[in-house]
Amino acid sequence: MGIGDAKPVLDVGCGTGHLTAEIGARSNLVQVVGVDMSPAYVAHARAHYPSPGLTFQVGDACALEFPDGTFDGVLSQLVLHFVPRAEDAIADWPRGRGRGLICRLSAAPVENAKAPAARLNPIKLRQMKERRRAIEDEITRLEVEIADYEQSLSNYVNAEETKRTHELLEARRADLEALMLEWEEVAQLIEANS
């Protein structure tokens, strides 16, 4: 039985939510719950992947607060090497319903954590460079938008408009933080392959 047959599924360490959204889109899952320790990543995921079948929340992989039987499957993509005592964390993850827990894990092996990353093929490297440029363009756009919101806050109109502008400003700041983290990851991959 594959992860695509499970309903619902927990994605531990969902990051920006891209893989969580892909899992939801490419499977017959009723519900995918993404959990990440970073509020910026969770805010990014919520903003960019609004779907009734996707839920994103802040949570610690070492202290998940879901009761046993909540999920049929748990997956964790490329996050376990960042989790202290990963084996203890996994042992505490919620147990599945009746037929047992389906679990898909992927992480860099600890003994190879310091080994150089596998080289990207030329097509993937080009795609990563294009993604980096797209992120840089989006960062520039967000910085301009944030500056506009900050300027709007200095021109008081009324309390309701000020509150709305402040909420939009905070959302854009969270988007910017998530993009900057993604840019850093992409830049590191490119540097390792250049």
Buried (B, 14 or more C-beta within 10 A) or exposed (E): EEBBEBBBBBBBBBBBBBBBBEBBEEBEBEBBBBBBBBEBBBBBBBBBBEEEBBBBBEBEBBEBEBEEEBBBBBBBBEBBEEBEEBEEBBEEBBBBBEEEBBBBBEBBEEEEEEEEEEEBEEEEBEEBBEBBEEBBEBBEEBEEBBEBBEEBBEEEEEEEEBEEBBEBBEBBBBBBBBBEBBBEBBBEBBEEBE
